[in-house]
Amino acid sequence: MALARTAGRLLVTGLGLSWRIDYRRPPSGRAGHMRGLPALFAFWHGRQLPLIYTHRNETSTVLISSNRDGEYAARALEAMGFRTIRGSTSRGGVRALREMAARLASGTDCALTPDGPRGPFEKAMPGAATISALAGRPAVALGTAGWPRLVFGSWDRFQVALPFARMVVVEGRPVGPFRRDGIEGGTMLLETEMRRVTGLAEYLARPVSRAVSSIVSAAAGAAEPVARLALLARPPRERLERTGRAPCPGAGAVMLHGSSMGEIEGLLPLAADLESRGTRSFLTCFTPAARAKLESAGLPSCFLPLDCPHFVDGFLERWAPSVLVLAETEIWPNMVKSCLLRSIPCMMVNARLSRRSLNRYKAFGGPSAGRLLSCFAAVLARSGEDAERFVELGVRPDIVKLSGDSKALAAPGEPPPEWSALLPRGRPVLIAGSTREGEELPVARAAIEASLYPVIAPRHLARVGEIVKMLSSSGISCGLWSEGAPGGGGNECLVIDRMGMLSRLYALGKVAFVGGTIAPLGGHNILEPLRQGIPVVTGPSVESFAEVAALGRESGAVRSVETGMLASAFAEALAAPPPRGELIELGSTEARGVLGDFRRALASCGVDSP
C-alpha cells in the first residue's frame, strides 16, 4: 500500500506539472471552504484524475468505493492531501452518505463521482443530491478534458491526458442546496450542469474547436468598427440595442431569442407560459419587423446585440439571463460561448437543421459545432429528421429530443368582421402566405385559372411594390389591402401590405398556399392555415415541416406539387377538402408535448418546475 501511495503521488504530480492547465471559473468565483463557500464537488468517474492535482492539499473529503480498487484509490488520494470516506451501494452506502453530509455541513468540502463506482456511464445517481440536501450545502460540477489523451476501454472510459497536454478544467455554478423532497429534480439539475461543464471543457480542449472559436471571435472583433459605422444609419435606440447597451429591466430573467417574425411567433406562447407561472422572461430578435412585433405586444424585449465579443459581453453583464433559449437554429457562436463561460445554461426549441446547413457546419468547423451544442441542456427538435441531423452533427444523443413546434401553441385568432368586406363576394379566396421571390406570379396565375381570388401576403413587405409591378405588367390587376377598396376594388388580385395579419387572414380563405416551397427554402409555417381549417397547397420544398406535410398528403390536407400543377392542386383542394375538424387536428398535432418538454428542459436548468 505504501508503494501504491507513493507511485500514485508521483504519477499525478508528474503529469500535473507537465500539463498546460486552463482553469475556467464561474463569474461568482471558485467554490470551496478555502474561499468561503464549502461545497460538494461532483465530477464524472472517468474524468477525475486532473482534479486530484488541481484540488490537492485542500483537505477535501472524497467518497471512495469499498472494493479493492477503492483501497488503492484512497491511498493515492490521501497522499495528495485528501481525506476519504469508504462506502458503496452494496457495502456501507447509507452510513457513508450520512458521514459525508455531516462533514459537508461542518464546513469541509466533499467530493464524489455521481456515476460511480460502476455506472451507468455519465449518468448521475441520487447520492450527490441527497448529501447536498442533508448538509444544506450547494453542489458544484467540475468538468475536465485533456488533449492529447488516452481513453481506456473501461465502463467509465477513463481518461489520462498525456504529458504536456492542454488540460481544461471548468468549474460550474453552485446549484442547490436541494430540498429533501426534491432529490429527483436536484439530480436532474446537477446532471445537466455536469454535462455543460464537461462539454465546455471538451470544446475548449480540442484543437479544431479552439481554432474555429478563435477565428470566429477574431473576425467578429475585427468587424466591430465596421459594424459601429454601419449602425450610424440606424435609429438611436437600435444602435444602443445592437451594441449591447440596452437598459435592463432586471437581471435573472429567461432570455428567449428568435431572429425574425417566424421564430418569434413560436416563442410568444412560451413567454406567455412563463409569465402565467410567475417566471420573468425577455425576448430578443434580429429583424426590425420582429422588433416592431415585440414592441406592439408590450413585452420586455430588445434587438440581440451584434455577435462581436465586446457587444455580447456588455449585454450579458447588464441583462445576466438565467437561461438562454434559442429558437430554431439561431446560433450566434460568440453569444453562446459567452453564456456557457458565464455558467448560463443554454437550450434550443423548435430546433431545425436542414441537410444544407448540416453540410455547411461540417465543412467549416468539422465536429466543433456539435461539441458546442453538446453543452446545451436540451435540443428540442421539431421533427425526427431534424433530430437525426443534430445527432449526425455530433450533438450528444441524450440531449436531443423530438418535441415539435411551439408555433402550434399559439391561438390563430379570428379575423375582424370588416376584413371580409375587402374581398369579392361569391368568389372563393386563395390566401398565399409568406411568399418569396419567384412565387407570386405562378401562384396568382394558377389561382385565377382555378377560379380562386388570390390574396398574396409576401414574407417581406419591402417587396410589395416589386410584386404589384410584376403582376400588373403580366396583365393581372392588383389592389393593396391598405387601400381598403370594398370587394377587392374590381382587381383580380389583392396584395397584403401590413404586418401581423396572416394567421387570422387564413380563416377567410378556402385554400391556402404557403411560401418558401417553390423557392428552395424548406417552406414556411403550414400549421397556421391548417389550424384555421384550410387545406394547404405547397411547392415541392417542405423540409421544414416534412412530417406534418407527409401526414397531410395522406389525407388530402396538404398537396405538394411542382409549379405546373398548382392550378389543378388548387382546384382539387377547393372541390374536395377534408373535414375541417381533421385539418385543425393536424395543425394542432405538434402542440402535444411541446410545452411539457419545454418546462422539463427549464427545470433541468434550475428554472421553474414541470
VEXMISE-844311 format. One record per residue (C-alpha): residue number from 1; residue in three letters; x, y, z. Coordinates in pm, whole numbers, m for minus. Example, Ala and Ser with C-alpha at 12.3 -4.5 7.8 and 13.67 -1.06 7.14 Angstrom:
  seq  type       u       v       w
    1   ALA    1230    m450     780
    2   SER    1367    m106     714
***
This chain:
  seq  type       u       v       w
    1   MET       0       0       0
    2   ALA     286     238      76
    3   LEU     425     171    m269
    4   ALA      87     240    m433
    5   ARG      57     562    m231
    6   THR     398     685    m344
    7   ALA     354     575    m705
    8   GLY      15     745    m728
    9   ARG     152    1071    m587
   10   LEU     447    1070    m827
   11   LEU     230     989   m1129
   12   VAL     m31    1259   m1064
   13   THR     225    1521    m964
   14   GLY     446    1450   m1265
   15   LEU     156    1470   m1509
   16   GLY      12    1778   m1341
   17   LEU     340    1968   m1354
   18   SER     366    1899   m1728
   19   TRP      10    1986   m1823
   20   ARG     m83    2329   m1956
   21   ILE    m380    2384   m1726
   22   ASP    m661    2623   m1821
   23   TYR    m896    2654   m1520
   24   ARG   m1228    2824   m1604
   25   ARG   m1420    2966   m1308
   26   PRO   m1782    3088   m1292
   27   PRO   m1834    3466   m1266
   28   SER   m1901    3433    m893
   29   GLY   m1555    3284    m840
   30   ARG   m1431    2944    m727
   31   ALA   m1613    2747    m460
   32   GLY   m1454    2569    m166
   33   HIS   m1412    2616     208
   34   MET   m1076    2787     149
   35   ARG   m1265    3053     m47
   36   GLY   m1560    3087     190
   37   LEU   m1809    2857      15
   38   PRO   m1795    2494     132
   39   ALA   m1940    2273    m142
   40   LEU   m1996    1923    m267
   41   PHE   m1786    1882    m582
   42   ALA   m1925    1641    m842
   43   PHE   m1742    1507   m1147
   44   TRP   m1766    1206   m1376
   45   HIS   m1574     893   m1273
   46   GLY   m1369     870   m1591
   47   ARG   m1251    1233   m1572
   48   GLN   m1136    1261   m1210
   49   LEU    m758    1230   m1249
   50   PRO    m682    1600   m1326
   51   LEU    m884    1713   m1026
   52   ILE    m661    1516    m791
   53   TYR    m385    1755    m900
   54   THR    m580    2084    m926
   55   HIS    m752    2036    m587
   56   ARG    m462    1875    m398
   57   ASN    m388    1972     m38
   58   GLU    m730    2134      13
   59   THR    m831    1867     270
   60   SER   m1146    1779      76
   61   THR   m1322    1457     174
   62   VAL   m1379    1213    m112
   63   LEU   m1630     927    m119
   64   ILE   m1447     612    m232
   65   SER   m1584     268    m310
   66   SER   m1530     m12     m59
   67   ASN   m1385    m252    m316
   68   ARG   m1014    m333    m369
   69   ASP    m972     m72    m644
   70   GLY   m1114     181    m399
   71   GLU    m844      89    m148
   72   TYR    m569     180    m395
   73   ALA    m752     500    m492
   74   ALA    m795     600    m128
   75   ARG    m423     562     m57
   76   ALA    m331     769    m364
   77   LEU    m579    1044    m271
   78   GLU    m459    1062      86
   79   ALA    m105    1107     m45
   80   MET    m229    1416    m234
   81   GLY    m382    1575      77
   82   PHE    m741    1444      53
   83   ARG    m941    1270     321
   84   THR   m1158     971     233
   85   ILE   m1479     803     339
   86   ARG   m1536     447     222
   87   GLY   m1875     318     112
   88   SER   m2070     188    m188
   89   THR   m2419      77    m280
   90   SER   m2366    m276    m151
   91   ARG   m2134    m201     142
   92   GLY   m2197      80     388
   93   GLY   m2353     320     143
   94   VAL   m2611     477     376
   95   ARG   m2356     523     654
   96   ALA   m2110     681     408
   97   LEU   m2372     925     276
   98   ARG   m2459    1038     628
   99   GLU   m2095    1078     721
  100   MET   m2029    1279     402
  101   ALA   m2329    1501     478
  102   ALA   m2204    1560     833
  103   ARG   m1855    1655     708
  104   LEU   m2004    1887     447
  105   ALA   m2239    2052     697
  106   SER   m1943    2119     926
  107   GLY   m1776    2329     655
  108   THR   m1546    2072     495
  109   ASP   m1551    2034     117
  110   CYS   m1663    1694      m7
  111   ALA   m1636    1529    m348
  112   LEU   m1777    1228    m528
  113   THR   m1846    1079    m870
  114   PRO   m2227    1061    m916
  115   ASP   m2189     789   m1181
  116   GLY   m1956     569    m974
  117   PRO   m1848     318    m884
  118   ARG   m1993     114   m1173
  119   GLY   m2210     346   m1382
  120   PRO   m2414     389   m1590
  121   PHE   m2161     599   m1779
  122   GLU   m2204     973   m1707
  123   LYS   m2548     923   m1554
  124   ALA   m2593    1088   m1215
  125   MET   m2730     880    m930
  126   PRO   m2922    1047    m645
  127   GLY   m2643    1023    m386
  128   ALA   m2496    1367    m458
  129   ALA   m2831    1547    m436
  130   THR   m2908    1355    m115
  131   ILE   m2581    1465      51
  132   SER   m2645    1827     m58
  133   ALA   m2996    1815      89
  134   LEU   m2886    1658     418
  135   ALA   m2598    1904     461
  136   GLY   m2774    2215     338
  137   ARG   m2478    2293     112
  138   PRO   m2463    2351    m266
  139   ALA   m2319    2113    m522
  140   VAL   m2062    2229    m778
  141   ALA   m1999    2041   m1103
  142   LEU   m1644    2005   m1234
  143   GLY   m1565    1910   m1592
  144   THR   m1226    1814   m1733
  145   ALA   m1081    1739   m2073
  146   GLY    m723    1698   m2188
  147   TRP    m573    1680   m2536
  148   PRO    m396    1469   m2646
  149   ARG    m500    1184   m2420
  150   LEU    m551     813   m2373
  151   VAL    m905     676   m2329
  152   PHE    m934     328   m2178
  153   GLY   m1198      69   m2255
  154   SER   m1339      57   m1901
  155   TRP   m1707     124   m1826
  156   ASP   m1623     487   m1738
  157   ARG   m1394     538   m2042
  158   PHE   m1123     653   m1803
  159   GLN    m911     933   m1949
  160   VAL    m546    1015   m1894
  161   ALA    m408    1324   m2064
  162   LEU     m57    1274   m2196
  163   PRO     240    1470   m2057
  164   PHE     246    1834   m2174
  165   ALA    m118    1810   m2290
  166   ARG    m355    2102   m2277
  167   MET    m580    2042   m1976
  168   VAL    m906    2232   m1934
  169   VAL   m1098    2231   m1606
  170   VAL   m1437    2402   m1598
  171   GLU   m1598    2475   m1263
  172   GLY   m1975    2517   m1270
  173   ARG   m2201    2750   m1077
  174   PRO   m2320    2633    m735
  175   VAL   m2658    2459    m756
  176   GLY   m2873    2380    m455
  177   PRO   m2873    2313    m170
  178   PHE   m3151    2077    m274
  179   ARG   m3466    2006     m79
  180   ARG   m3510    1667      84
  181   ASP   m3835    1627    m110
  182   GLY   m3667    1737    m435
  183   ILE   m3388    1481    m477
  184   GLU   m3505    1371    m823
  185   GLY   m3515    1728    m955
  186   GLY   m3184    1806    m786
  187   THR   m3021    1507    m951
  188   MET   m3151    1618   m1291
  189   LEU   m3024    1973   m1236
  190   LEU   m2680    1853   m1125
  191   GLU   m2651    1613   m1419
  192   THR   m2738    1895   m1662
  193   GLU   m2472    2117   m1507
  194   MET   m2217    1834   m1521
  195   ARG   m2291    1784   m1891
  196   ARG   m2246    2156   m1953
  197   VAL   m1909    2189   m1780
  198   THR   m1778    1863   m1928
  199   GLY   m1894    1956   m2277
  200   LEU   m1740    2301   m2246
  201   ALA   m1411    2152   m2128
  202   GLU   m1413    1923   m2433
  203   TYR   m1485    2216   m2665
  204   LEU   m1205    2427   m2518
  205   ALA    m953    2142   m2513
  206   ARG    m986    2021   m2873
  207   PRO    m753    2197   m3119
  208   VAL   m1007    2224   m3402
  209   SER   m1277    2370   m3178
  210   ARG   m1035    2620   m3026
  211   ALA    m911    2722   m3371
  212   VAL   m1264    2772   m3506
  213   SER   m1365    2965   m3194
  214   SER   m1057    3188   m3218
  215   ILE   m1116    3260   m3587
  216   VAL   m1482    3347   m3527
  217   SER   m1402    3572   m3230
  218   ALA   m1116    3746   m3412
  219   ALA   m1326    3804   m3723
  220   ALA   m1615    3942   m3518
  221   GLY   m1381    4165   m3320
  222   ALA   m1223    4298   m3638
  223   ALA   m1571    4369   m3778
  224   GLU   m1675    4575   m3477
  225   PRO   m1555    4915   m3614
  226   VAL   m1735    4847   m3942
  227   ALA   m2048    4749   m3753
  228   ARG   m2038    5069   m3547
  229   LEU   m2006    5272   m3865
  230   ALA   m2297    5091   m4033
  231   LEU   m2515    5144   m3726
  232   LEU   m2485    5521   m3761
  233   ALA   m2756    5494   m4026
  234   ARG   m2994    5326   m3783
  235   PRO   m3222    5490   m3522
  236   PRO   m3058    5577   m3187
  237   ARG   m3244    5311   m2988
  238   GLU   m3147    5040   m3235
  239   ARG   m2783    5150   m3217
  240   LEU   m2798    5121   m2841
  241   GLU   m2950    4773   m2850
  242   ARG   m2732    4635   m3132
  243   THR   m2420    4731   m2936
  244   GLY   m2539    4558   m2618
  245   ARG   m2619    4875   m2423
  246   ALA   m2997    4837   m2396
  247   PRO   m3124    4931   m2047
  248   CYS   m3210    4619   m1848
  249   PRO   m3539    4597   m1654
  250   GLY   m3389    4340   m1416
  251   ALA   m3132    4062   m1425
  252   GLY   m3207    3692   m1390
  253   ALA   m3490    3653   m1642
  254   VAL   m3516    3376   m1902
  255   MET   m3387    3503   m2238
  256   LEU   m3582    3387   m2544
  257   HIS   m3423    3464   m2880
  258   GLY   m3564    3433   m3230
  259   SER   m3430    3602   m3539
  260   SER   m3742    3707   m3729
  261   MET   m4122    3701   m3719
  262   GLY   m4149    3326   m3769
  263   GLU   m3922    3237   m3479
  264   ILE   m4082    3499   m3255
  265   GLU   m4430    3355   m3325
  266   GLY   m4303    3028   m3184
  267   LEU   m4155    3193   m2874
  268   LEU   m4455    3404   m2775
  269   PRO   m4657    3108   m2638
  270   LEU   m4355    3002   m2432
  271   ALA   m4313    3355   m2295
  272   ALA   m4684    3358   m2207
  273   ASP   m4648    3025   m2027
  274   LEU   m4354    3157   m1825
  275   GLU   m4546    3469   m1729
  276   SER   m4850    3264   m1624
  277   ARG   m4630    3078   m1375
  278   GLY   m4454    3386   m1239
  279   THR   m4121    3340   m1420
  280   ARG   m3979    3655   m1573
  281   SER   m3861    3649   m1934
  282   PHE   m3750    3883   m2209
  283   LEU   m3723    3838   m2584
  284   THR   m3456    3936   m2832
  285   CYS   m3471    3936   m3211
  286   PHE   m3267    4037   m3511
  287   THR   m3503    4184   m3772
  288   PRO   m3682    4521   m3746
  289   ALA   m4019    4357   m3823
  290   ALA   m3980    4121   m3529
  291   ARG   m3873    4410   m3305
  292   ALA   m4186    4604   m3402
  293   LYS   m4397    4297   m3325
  294   LEU   m4248    4261   m2978
  295   GLU   m4285    4630   m2904
  296   SER   m4651    4631   m3011
  297   ALA   m4712    4332   m2783
  298   GLY   m4569    4531   m2489
  299   LEU   m4317    4261   m2400
  300   PRO   m3974    4323   m2241
  301   SER   m3752    4300   m2547
  302   CYS   m3465    4440   m2748
  303   PHE   m3253    4365   m3051
  304   LEU   m2994    4095   m2998
  305   PRO   m2654    4263   m2993
  306   LEU   m2437    4202   m3295
  307   ASP   m2214    3899   m3234
  308   CYS   m1900    4097   m3158
  309   PRO   m1732    3996   m2830
  310   HIS   m1739    4347   m2681
  311   PHE   m2110    4395   m2758
  312   VAL   m2202    4048   m2630
  313   ASP   m2007    4081   m2305
  314   GLY   m2162    4420   m2230
  315   PHE   m2510    4284   m2293
  316   LEU   m2462    3981   m2069
  317   GLU   m2316    4198   m1792
  318   ARG   m2632    4411   m1793
  319   TRP   m2903    4151   m1854
  320   ALA   m2745    3843   m1685
  321   PRO   m3013    3598   m1806
  322   SER   m3080    3284   m1604
  323   VAL   m3118    3070   m1919
  324   LEU   m3069    3130   m2292
  325   VAL   m3343    2977   m2509
  326   LEU   m3270    2981   m2883
  327   ALA   m3541    2925   m3144
  328   GLU   m3482    2704   m3447
  329   THR   m3114    2723   m3548
  330   GLU   m3037    3081   m3448
  331   ILE   m2685    3009   m3325
  332   TRP   m2460    3309   m3267
  333   PRO   m2128    3150   m3163
  334   ASN   m1987    3432   m2951
  335   MET   m2317    3475   m2764
  336   VAL   m2348    3101   m2700
  337   LYS   m1987    3060   m2592
  338   SER   m2004    3365   m2363
  339   CYS   m2321    3233   m2199
  340   LEU   m2163    2893   m2138
  341   LEU   m1849    3051   m1992
  342   ARG   m2068    3260   m1761
  343   SER   m2249    2946   m1639
  344   ILE   m2570    3046   m1816
  345   PRO   m2746    2725   m1929
  346   CYS   m2850    2715   m2295
  347   MET   m3122    2522   m2473
  348   MET   m3288    2516   m2813
  349   VAL   m3658    2492   m2902
  350   ASN   m3819    2427   m3241
  351   ALA   m3470    2312   m3338
  352   ARG   m3428    2252   m3708
  353   LEU   m3126    2167   m3918
  354   SER   m3150    2128   m4293
  355   ARG   m2921    1898   m4484
  356   ARG   m2761    2206   m4644
  357   SER   m2692    2367   m4305
  358   LEU   m2556    2040   m4170
  359   ASN   m2310    2016   m4458
  360   ARG   m2204    2379   m4407
  361   TYR   m2134    2325   m4037
  362   LYS   m1933    2012   m4117
  363   ALA   m1735    2185   m4391
  364   PHE   m1643    2489   m4183
  365   GLY   m1584    2361   m3832
  366   GLY   m1586    1984   m3856
  367   PRO   m1714    1849   m3523
  368   SER   m1681    2180   m3336
  369   ALA   m2047    2284   m3381
  370   GLY   m2165    1952   m3244
  371   ARG   m1933    1985   m2945
  372   LEU   m2062    2336   m2872
  373   LEU   m2427    2227   m2888
  374   SER   m2346    1926   m2668
  375   CYS   m2301    2179   m2386
  376   PHE   m2674    2262   m2409
  377   ALA   m2926    2139   m2157
  378   ALA   m3161    2029   m2435
  379   VAL   m3205    2045   m2811
  380   LEU   m3581    2011   m2867
  381   ALA   m3614    1923   m3235
  382   ARG   m3932    1992   m3425
  383   SER   m3910    1680   m3643
  384   GLY   m3748    1339   m3637
  385   GLU   m3535    1427   m3938
  386   ASP   m3405    1738   m3763
  387   ALA   m3323    1532   m3454
  388   GLU   m3128    1281   m3663
  389   ARG   m2929    1556   m3831
  390   PHE   m2833    1714   m3497
  391   VAL   m2702    1378   m3382
  392   GLU   m2517    1342   m3712
  393   LEU   m2361    1683   m3646
  394   GLY   m2212    1537   m3328
  395   VAL   m2458    1660   m3064
  396   ARG   m2494    1422   m2769
  397   PRO   m2794    1196   m2846
  398   ASP   m2916    1210   m2486
  399   ILE   m2992    1584   m2507
  400   VAL   m3164    1572   m2849
  401   LYS   m3538    1512   m2821
  402   LEU   m3814    1509   m3080
  403   SER   m4057    1764   m2940
  404   GLY   m4245    1953   m3212
  405   ASP   m4302    2317   m3296
  406   SER   m4423    2562   m3034
  407   LYS   m4593    2768   m3306
  408   ALA   m4872    2514   m3273
  409   LEU   m4940    2652   m2923
  410   ALA   m5044    2994   m3050
  411   ALA   m5416    3051   m3093
  412   PRO   m5466    3168   m3453
  413   GLY   m5744    3414   m3366
  414   GLU   m6046    3523   m3566
  415   PRO   m6033    3791   m3839
  416   PRO   m6224    4113   m3772
  417   PRO   m6565    4119   m3947
  418   GLU   m6467    4421   m4161
  419   TRP   m6194    4222   m4334
  420   SER   m6449    4020   m4529
  421   ALA   m6583    4338   m4689
  422   LEU   m6247    4390   m4865
  423   LEU   m6280    4060   m5053
  424   PRO   m6510    3992   m5352
  425   ARG   m6841    3828   m5268
  426   GLY   m6933    3495   m5415
  427   ARG   m6579    3403   m5517
  428   PRO   m6363    3160   m5317
  429   VAL   m6037    3306   m5193
  430   LEU   m5682    3166   m5202
  431   ILE   m5456    3301   m4926
  432   ALA   m5091    3281   m5035
  433   GLY   m4888    3332   m4718
  434   SER   m4520    3412   m4668
  435   THR   m4446    3412   m5042
  436   ARG   m4089    3454   m5162
  437   GLU   m3934    3587   m5479
  438   GLY   m4042    3388   m5786
  439   GLU   m4360    3251   m5624
  440   GLU   m4621    3529   m5654
  441   LEU   m4673    3523   m6031
  442   PRO   m4717    3145   m6080
  443   VAL   m4939    3126   m5771
  444   ALA   m5161    3417   m5883
  445   ARG   m5196    3274   m6236
  446   ALA   m5277    2926   m6106
  447   ALA   m5533    3063   m5858
  448   ILE   m5714    3261   m6128
  449   GLU   m5711    2954   m6354
  450   ALA   m5872    2755   m6071
  451   SER   m6143    3026   m6027
  452   LEU   m5995    3142   m5697
  453   TYR   m5932    3503   m5596
  454   PRO   m5563    3532   m5494
  455   VAL   m5470    3728   m5182
  456   ILE   m5091    3745   m5157
  457   ALA   m4912    3808   m4827
  458   PRO   m4538    3832   m4905
  459   ARG   m4283    3726   m4647
  460   HIS   m4112    4064   m4669
  461   LEU   m4318    4382   m4709
  462   ALA   m4026    4559   m4875
  463   ARG   m4115    4358   m5188
  464   VAL   m4477    4478   m5212
  465   GLY   m4405    4742   m5478
  466   GLU   m4199    4496   m5681
  467   ILE   m4480    4236   m5662
  468   VAL   m4753    4477   m5771
  469   LYS   m4543    4597   m6063
  470   MET   m4462    4239   m6171
  471   LEU   m4823    4121   m6157
  472   SER   m4956    4432   m6330
  473   SER   m4704    4401   m6612
  474   SER   m4820    4040   m6655
  475   GLY   m5180    4151   m6703
  476   ILE   m5307    4084   m6350
  477   SER   m5458    4396   m6193
  478   CYS   m5364    4438   m5825
  479   GLY   m5500    4623   m5529
  480   LEU   m5338    4687   m5193
  481   TRP   m5503    4589   m4867
  482   SER   m5426    4930   m4718
  483   GLU   m5636    5098   m4989
  484   GLY   m5945    4943   m4828
  485   ALA   m6141    4912   m5151
  486   PRO   m6465    4713   m5095
  487   GLY   m6488    4381   m5272
  488   GLY   m6127    4396   m5387
  489   GLY   m6190    4716   m5584
  490   GLY   m6254    4525   m5904
  491   ASN   m5896    4396   m5914
  492   GLU   m5800    4039   m5997
  493   CYS   m5563    4012   m5703
  494   LEU   m5505    4168   m5362
  495   VAL   m5160    4218   m5205
  496   ILE   m5124    4247   m4828
  497   ASP   m4904    4538   m4727
  498   ARG   m4944    4523   m4349
  499   MET   m4775    4309   m4084
  500   GLY   m4933    4078   m3831
  501   MET   m5238    3968   m4028
  502   LEU   m5156    3632   m4177
  503   SER   m5257    3384   m3906
  504   ARG   m5607    3538   m3888
  505   LEU   m5630    3608   m4261
  506   TYR   m5610    3236   m4343
  507   ALA   m5958    3196   m4190
  508   LEU   m6106    3392   m4484
  509   GLY   m5968    3154   m4745
  510   LYS   m6097    2833   m4896
  511   VAL   m5746    2719   m4991
  512   ALA   m5401    2826   m4873
  513   PHE   m5063    2833   m5044
  514   VAL   m4761    2850   m4814
  515   GLY   m4450    3019   m4950
  516   GLY   m4086    2927   m4940
  517   THR   m4184    2597   m5103
  518   ILE   m4138    2680   m5472
  519   ALA   m3824    2871   m5386
  520   PRO   m3592    2601   m5240
  521   LEU   m3611    2730   m4882
  522   GLY   m3771    2439   m4699
  523   GLY   m4108    2606   m4655
  524   HIS   m4270    2836   m4403
  525   ASN   m4537    2760   m4144
  526   ILE   m4805    2523   m4279
  527   LEU   m4955    2482   m3931
  528   GLU   m5126    2824   m3934
  529   PRO   m5368    2758   m4224
  530   LEU   m5433    2402   m4105
  531   ARG   m5533    2529   m3760
  532   GLN   m5783    2758   m3932
  533   GLY   m5931    2454   m4104
  534   ILE   m5796    2540   m4450
  535   PRO   m5641    2282   m4689
  536   VAL   m5286    2364   m4794
  537   VAL   m5104    2354   m5127
  538   THR   m4726    2390   m5140
  539   GLY   m4440    2363   m5382
  540   PRO   m4203    2066   m5351
  541   SER   m3969    2220   m5087
  542   VAL   m4125    2133   m4749
  543   GLU   m3827    2012   m4548
  544   SER   m3904    2245   m4256
  545   PHE   m4241    2073   m4195
  546   ALA   m4171    1739   m4360
  547   GLU   m4352    1516   m4111
  548   VAL   m4671    1724   m4091
  549   ALA   m4669    1761   m4471
  550   ALA   m4635    1384   m4511
  551   LEU   m4929    1321   m4277
  552   GLY   m5132    1584   m4460
  553   ARG   m5067    1431   m4801
  554   GLU   m5215    1103   m4682
  555   SER   m5549    1269   m4603
  556   GLY   m5550    1535   m4874
  557   ALA   m5500    1814   m4620
  558   VAL   m5168    1904   m4788
  559   ARG   m5080    1885   m5156
  560   SER   m4714    1935   m5254
  561   VAL   m4675    1984   m5627
  562   GLU   m4447    2129   m5892
  563   THR   m4526    2476   m6026
  564   GLY   m4703    2347   m6337
  565   MET   m4952    2152   m6124
  566   LEU   m5057    2436   m5894
  567   ALA   m5386    2515   m6072
  568   SER   m5509    2156   m6060
  569   ALA   m5397    2121   m5696
  570   PHE   m5589    2441   m5605
  571   ALA   m5899    2313   m5784
  572   GLU   m5881    1972   m5612
  573   ALA   m5835    2128   m5268
  574   LEU   m6131    2356   m5330
  575   ALA   m6357    2079   m5461
  576   ALA   m6280    1809   m5204
  577   PRO   m6132    1944   m4880
  578   PRO   m6102    1708   m4582
  579   PRO   m6337    1774   m4290
  580   ARG   m6247    2097   m4112
  581   GLY   m6201    1917   m3781
  582   GLU   m5937    1689   m3934
  583   LEU   m5747    1988   m4069
  584   ILE   m5750    2162   m3731
  585   GLU   m5642    1839   m3559
  586   LEU   m5347    1801   m3798
  587   GLY   m5246    2163   m3744
  588   SER   m5252    2111   m3368
  589   THR   m5058    1782   m3371
  590   GLU   m4726    1934   m3270
  591   ALA   m4873    2121   m2974
  592   ARG   m4894    1795   m2780
  593   GLY   m4596    1758   m2556
  594   VAL   m4416    2076   m2666
  595   LEU   m4499    2270   m2351
  596   GLY   m4415    1978   m2123
  597   ASP   m4078    1928   m2293
  598   PHE   m4003    2299   m2260
  599   ARG   m4090    2301   m1889
  600   ARG   m3883    1991   m1817
  601   ALA   m3583    2136   m2001
  602   LEU   m3612    2458   m1799
  603   ALA   m3638    2258   m1477
  604   SER   m3313    2080   m1568
  605   CYS   m3156    2428   m1584
  606   GLY   m3281    2515   m1238
  607   VAL   m3563    2743   m1356
  608   ASP   m3924    2663   m1281
  609   SER   m4063    2311   m1249
  610   PRO   m4257    2082   m1486
***
